[in-house]
Amino acid sequence: MQIKIKCPAKINLTLKVGKLRPDGFHPIESAMQAISLFDYLTITLMPKGITLSGDSLEIPYDETNLAYKAAKLFCEAVGTMQGVAIDIQKNIPICAGLAGGSADAAGVLYGLNKLNNEPLSTPELLELCQKLGSDLNFCLTGAKQLATGRGELLEEMPYGYFDLVLVLPKNLKISAREAYCRFDELSEISTMPNDLEFALLPHYKELQTLHALGLQMSGSGPAYFIKEKNLPLSLRHILGENFKIFEGLKTVNHGVIETFD
C-alpha cells in the first residue's frame, strides 16, 4: 500500500519570544501561516524496517532525519512491526525558518495513520507531533493559527488569502539553535514583528539587505517574504544573483494532506 502526501511550508507573520524556560525551551507567541511551497512524500508500507530516500543532497536519509523519527514513533505508538519506505521530494529550503523538516515529519505521521486505517485520532497525532518538535502541531493542521507555549499550543485565526514571494540568500543557512542563542544574547528589547530577526540582523549583511528592502523574516530565517505575487523588478535588480527567489506563492488553508498529483 502506498500514499502520497503534500507538506506545506509555513511562514511566521509575527514571532514574539520570551525568556528561556527551565526546560530549555523559549515560550513564543506566533501567528503562523501555511503557504503553497510543498515537499512531497511517497510512503509505502513494507514487510519490515524504515528506509528513506529522496532527491536532495542536503538532508540525511538515516535515523537522524525527523521523518525517520516520526515513522519510528508512529510504529511504536500503534504497536506495529510493519516497515515503511519514505521517499522525500524536497522543495522547501532547509535551515530557512520555513519548517520543512517538521512538515515532512508531520506528513509521515499523517500518511502512516491513513495507510493503517486511522488508528489514531487527531488529538493523538498531535501528542506524537509535540514529542518530535515545536512546529509539528502546526504543520499537521496548517491554515493560519496562533501558536503559543513552545509552539505546540494552537488557536485558530481567521484565514486570509494573499500572494507572496519568498527570498533567501543562496549561501546562508541559520539553525534555530543559533537564532535563539542570538536572542538570549540581546541586551535590548526587540522592536520588530519577529524577535529572532531583531536578534540576527546585526550579524548578517544579507539579512540587512532584505530588511532594508521592506521584506520580513520568517521564523529563525534566513528566508524573507513580501506580500506580492511577483518580486518588483527594482528589488530584483538590487538583489542580483546572490539570492534565491520563489515567486507566485500564496497562502493555503490546510496542513499536510493526501494528494493525487
N, C-alpha and C positions, 0 to 999 in steps of 0.2 A: 504494500500500500504506500501511496505517495501523496504529498500535498505541497503546494507552492504558496508561500507567504510573502506578502508585501509589507515592508517595515519602514514607516516614515521617520525621517529626521525630525528633530524639534529645534525650535529657537526659544530663547528666553526674551520675552518682551520687557520684563523687569527682573531684577535679581538683587534682593537685599539680603545681606549676610550678617549673622550675629557672631558673638564671641565663641571660640572653641569650647565645646561641651566636654565634660569629664570622660565621655565615651569615645572621644576622638573625632566626633563629627561637629560640623557647624550647623546651627539652625538657619534655615533660609525661609524667605517668602518670595516666591517667583511666579509670575504669570507665564505659563508655558503654552506654546502653540505648535501643533504638528503641521508639517509642510510637505509639499509634493516632491521631495527628493527621497528616493527609496532604495534600500537594499532589498534583494530578493533571495529567499531561502527555498531550496528544494529539499524536503525532508522525506526520507524513505525508511520505512521500517525494515529491519534486518534481523537475522537469527540471533546475533549477539554482537556486543561491542559498540563503541561510539567512534565514528570516524568523521573527520571534517575535510572538506576540500573547498576550492574557490579560485577566483580569478585575480586576487590581489596578492602582491608580493610584500605588503606592508603589515599583514597580520599573521599570527601563528595559527597553525592548524593542528593544535595539540591540546592537552588538558589545561593549558593556561588561558585558552580562549574562553571568554564568558559564555559563548554559545555552547561549548562543551560542558561547562559547569552547569548550565541550565538543563541540558539533556540528562546529565547525571542526577541532578537534584529531582527532576520530574520522575525518573525511573525509581528512585528511592522512595519518593512520596507515595507513589501508587503501588509499589511492591512488585514491579515487573522486572524480569531479567532480559526482556526483549532488547535487541540492539537497534541502532539508528545511524543512518548516514545523512550528513547535512552538507549541502553544497551552498556556498555563500557567493552571490553575485554582488560585489561591493561597489556601491556608487557614492555612499556617504563618506566624506573625508574623515580620516581618523585623527584623534587628538585635536579636534577643531571646535569643541563646545557644542556639537550637534547630536550627541548621544547615539552615535552609530552602533557602538558595541552593545549598549544597553538595548537598543531597538532590536538587534539580532537575537539577543538572549531572550527578550520578551516574545519574539516571534517563534523561537524554538518551543517555549512553554506553551504558547497558544496552539502551534501546529501539532505538537505531540498530544495535547489534550483532545484536539479534533480527531486525530488518527486513532485514538484509543476510546472513541465514543464518549468523550467528555466525562471522565470520572471525577474531575474536579470542577467545582463551581467557580465563578469569577472571584468571589472573596478568597477562596482557597488559592487560586492562581496568584492573586495579589500578595498573599502571605509568602509565597515562594519568591515572588519578584523582589520583595524588600529584603530577603535574605541575600540576594545577589548584588544589589546596588541601589543607589538612591533614586535613579531616574527610571528604573524599570516599571514601576507602577504607572507612571505617566505614559511610557512607551506602549504599554499593553492597551491602555484605554484611549489615549490620544485626545484629539479635538483641542479645546482650549480650557485649561484648568489652572487654578491657583494651588501651587504646591507649597506645603509648609512642613514642619518637623525638619528632617534632613532631606526632604523631598518626597517622602513616601506618603504623606497625608495630602489628599486631593479634594478639591471642591470645584464643581463645575462652574465655568464662567460663560457668559453669553458669547456665542461663536460669531465672529465677523470675518467675512471673506475679504482678502486683499492679495494683490500681486506682490512679489518681492524678488529681489536679486541678492544672491549670496556672493561675497567676495572674500578671498582669503589669500594670504601670502603663500607663494609656492614652496618656499624653503623654510617654513617655520611651523613647528608643532609645539603646543603647550599642553602639558598634562594638567589634569585637575589638581593634582597634588601641588604642583608648582604654583598654580593660581591661588590656591587657598593659603599656601605658605607666604606668598607676597601680601595677601590680605592681612595675615597675622602680624606682618612687619609694619603695617601702617601706623603712623602717629597722628593722622588727621582723619576726619570723617568724610566719607565719600559724598560727592555732590552729583553723582551720575545715576541713571536708572539701573545700571549694572555695577555693583560694588567691585566685582572682580576686574572689570575694565579699568576702573579707577586705580586699582592696585597694580595692574600690569602695565598701564600706559607709560609710565616713566622709563620702563626698561626696554621697550621695543619701538624702533623708529617706524616699522611697518604699521604698527597699531596707531601710532601718532598720525601717520598719513591718512589712514582710513577714518579716524575720528575727526580730523580737520576737514574732511570732505562731507561730513554730516551723516556718516554711517554709524550703526550701533553694534556693539559686540554681543554675540550670543554666548551664554554660559561662561565657560572658562577660556573661550577663544581658541585660536585666533580668527575664527570665522566672524565676519561682519555682515549685516544685512541693511537693505534700504527698501522702502515700500514703493517700488517701481516695477513695471513689467520688464523693462529693459534698462540697462545702465546708460545714463546720459552720455553722449559722445564726449562731452567736455571732461567728465570724470574718467572715462576710459583712456583718454589721451594722457591725463596726468598719471594714471596708474602704470601705463606701459605694459611690459611683458613679465613683470615680476609677481603678478597676482593672478590667481585662478578665479574665473567668473562663472557663476551659474545663473543664467537668465531664464525668464519665463516660468518661474516657480509661483506657487500660490499656497494659501492655507488649505488644510484638509480637515474634515470633521470626523476623523476616525483615528484609531490606533492601528496596531498590527491586524491585518485581515488576510483571509484567503483570497487568492487571485487565480484567474484562469487565463491570464495573458500568455 
